[in-house]
Amino acid sequence: MTILVFGKTGQVARELAALEGTECYGRDTADLENPVACAALIHSKRPEAVINAAAYTAVDKAEEEEPRATTINGAAPGAMARACATLAIPFVQISTDYVFDGGGDLPWQPEDRTAPLGGYGRSKLAGEQAVRTALGTHAILRTSWVVSPHGSNFVKTMLRLGAERDALNIVADQIGGPTGAAEIAAACHAIARQLIGDPAKSGTYHFSGAPDVSWADFAREIFARSQRDCTVTGIPSSEYPTPAQRPLNSRLDCRATETVFDIPRPDWRETLTDILKDLGARS
């Protein structure tokens, strides 16, 4: 089986590259700022399924570059999905909790009303809508708080800051599920394979690590497991202003993903242990 993957250097793409039957392509081959080229690659390669693990992820910068973000996160996935629909092959699109406004304290259901707070969320929602409009076999997999030994992410930032300082103020009113890139890659791979045999499983799904936690408590666990002596003080988001507003409630209800695809929520504490071992940090 050949699964074409858009993305080569990102956290999830690097994990997908290690899985059987995947062929990963970076922007040197198919730049997502050129949606036509992305569709052309699919037509030329004629894979059995496609996973889009490439995206514009600079949340704050998207406030200034929303048109560019929307091309990459919206128009490109739409072109990919239409190409896949033409070839009658499944398309898996990774999306985000940022399509919601973060209100309340209940986990978001896949069918809940979307209301992005900023340019990044709007660009990702545009991608979701374009994929659905293509009317092909597809899965939109929303996830949150991606972490891994690769690239830039919260775990690596905390390890760096914890080595430099003995105390940190970390946001405590944003709640979500840290999710390992390796687990996301495995989920996307399994979903693509299942959709080949059962297109009726098409739809929108959620996948995030459990249990839900605040950024502050996640940081405390990182320091405890890596034996860093760094005190964490929880603060409200209002005391840590950023150009783009973050959702306070990023809890995702993942039951449909387990029911339909037999993929349970991963325990982020186990994921963290694996990341720390990979990075050579004590755990």
N, C-alpha and C positions, 0 to 999 in steps of 0.2 A: 504494500500500500504506500502511495506517495501522497503526503500532505504538504502542500505549499504553505509556507509561513512568511508573512510580511513582517520584517523585523529581524535584526541580526545582533545588535549590541545591547538592547534593552534587557531589563531584568528577566521578564518572562520569555523573551525570544532566546536568550542564552540557555534557559532551561529547556525550551522546546527543541533546540538544536541537539540536545543529548538524547532525545527520544527516538525510537525506531521509526524509520520511514518518513522523517521530516526533511524538507529542503528549505533552508532559510535564505531570504533575500533582503539585502539592505538597500539604502537609498542610492547606492551606486548603480544598482540594477533597476530598481523601481522606486522612484522618489514619490512619496505621498503628496507632494505639492503638484504632481502631474497625475491626476486620477486616470487619464486615458492610458498612460503607460502602465499603470497598475493592472487595469483590465486587460491590456494587451499581453502582459506577462502570463496571466491566467490562461488566456486563449492559446498562447504558444506552448505552455507546459502541459496543459490538460491534465491536472492532477486529479486525484479521487476526492479531495476535499481541500478547503483553504481555511487558514486561521490568520486573522489579522492581529498581530502582537505589536504593531508599530503605532505610535500616537504622538501627538503634541501634548506633553505633560507638564509644561511650565505654567502652573496654575496662576501665579501672580502676573507673569509676563503676558498671559492671555488677555488680561484686561487692556493691554495696549495693542495686542496683535490678534484680536478676535477674528478678523477675516482670514488670516493665515491659519490660525487654529481650526477654523471651521472648514477650510479646504482639506487640511490633513485629517481631522477627526470626523468630518461630515461627508464631504464630497468624495474623498478617496474610498472610504468603506462602501459608499453607495455604488460607486463604479465597480468595485470588487464584487459586491453582492449581485449586481445585474449580470456581470460576466458569469458568475457561478450559476445563476438562474438559467441563463442561456444554455449552459453546458449540463444542467441538471445535476449539479454536485453541491454538497453542503458547504455553507459558509459560517464560520464562528467568529463573532466580533466581541472583543473585550470592552466592556463599558465600566461605569463607575457609580459610586454612591453620590457623586456630585450632581447627578441629574435631579436629586431631591433637594428640598429647601432646608432639611435638617430639623424640622419642627417636631414637637412631641417627644415621647420617650419609648414608643413602641417600634419594634423592628419593621422596616419597610417591606411591604409585599411587592412582588414583581408588577402587579397591576395597579399599584397606587399612583395617584396623580403626580406627575413630575413638575418641578418648578425650580430650575437651577438658579443659584444665587449669583453666578458670574459667568464670564466669557468661556472659561474652560468647560463648565458644566453644560452651557448652551451648545458648545461645539460637539460635545460627546452625545448630547441628546439629538442633535441634527444627524449624527451618524446612525443612531438607533432608528430614527424615522426613515432614513434613506434605505437601510437594510430591510426594514419591514415592507417598504413600498416596492422593493424589487420582486417580492412575491415568490422567492425561491425557498428552498430548504435552508433553514438558518437557526442559529442559537445566538442570542445576545446574552452574554454572561457579565453581569455587573459584579464588581468586586471592590475592595477597599484596602487602604493602608498597606500597600505592597512592600515587602521586605525580602532581602536576600543578601548573600555575600557580595553581590555585584552592584556596580553603579552607586547612585546616591539614594539613601533611604534613612529612615529614622534610627534604625539600629546602629548603623555605621556612624551617624552623626552623634548619637549619644555616647558611643565608645570613644570617639575623638574628644568630645567635650568633657566627658568624665575623667579622661586622663589629664586634662588641662586645669580643671576646676574642682573645688571640693563642695560646691553647692550650685544648683540650677533651679530656675523657675520654669515650670512646664505647665502648659495648658491642661486644666483638669475638667473642663465642662464640655469637651468634645469626646463623644463616646462612639467606639466602633470596633471592628474586628480586624486586627493585624493579620495579613494573609501572605503566606510564603509564595514567592514567585514559582518555586518548584511545584507547589501544590496547584497553583493556577494553571501552569503548563500541563500538568498531568490531567487536570479536569478538562481543559480544552481539547486535549488529544483524545481522551475517552469519549467526550461528547461528539467530536467530529466522526469518530469511528462508528458510534451508535447511530448517528443521523444517516450515515450511508445505508444502513440496513432498515432504518425506520424513520422516514422523513416526517411522520406524524408527530414526532417529538419536538418539532420546531417550536420556538417561542422565546420568551424572555425569562431569564433565571438569575438567581443570586448565589454568590459563593464568597464566603469570608471566614476568617479564622474565629474560633471560639476559645474561651468565653469573651463576650464584649467587655471592653476595658477603656479607661481614659488614657490619654497620652501620658499623663503624669504617672499613673500606675504602671503603664507599660514601661516607662523609663526606669521606675523603681525595680521592676523585675529584671530589666537588662543589667542594671548595676549590681543587683544581688547575684545574678548568675555569673557575671563576669568578675565578681569580687572587686568592684570599683567602690571606693569609699567616697560616694558623692551623694549629698543630701538633696532630695527633690522637694520643692515647695510647690503645691498646686496653685495655679492662678486662673482667673477667668480669661476668656478669649479677649475681652475688652482691654486687658492689660498687655496684650501682645498683638497690636494691630498689624494687619497685612493688607497689601493692595486688593487682594481678592478675599471676600468673606468665605469662611469655611462653614460647612454644615455642622451644627452641634450634635445632631443625632444621625450617626452613620450606621446604626444597627440595621442589618439586612436579614430578612427571613429567608433561610436557605432550604426550607423543607421540600420545596418542589424539586430542587436539584437532586436531593437524595431519593425522593420518591420516583422520579422519572428516570434518572441516570444511575442510581445506586452510588452516588458520590456524596459521602457525609462531610460535614464541616470538619476541617482539620483543627487540631489543638495547636494554637500558636505558641504555646509554651514548649511543645516538642520541636516545632519549627525553629524557635529561638535557640534551643540547645544545638540543633544542627548547624545553624548559621554561626554561632559562636565557635563551635569546633572547627568549622571551615576557615574562619578568620584567625584561628589560633588564640582566641580569647578563652579564659578559664570559664567553666560552667559547672 
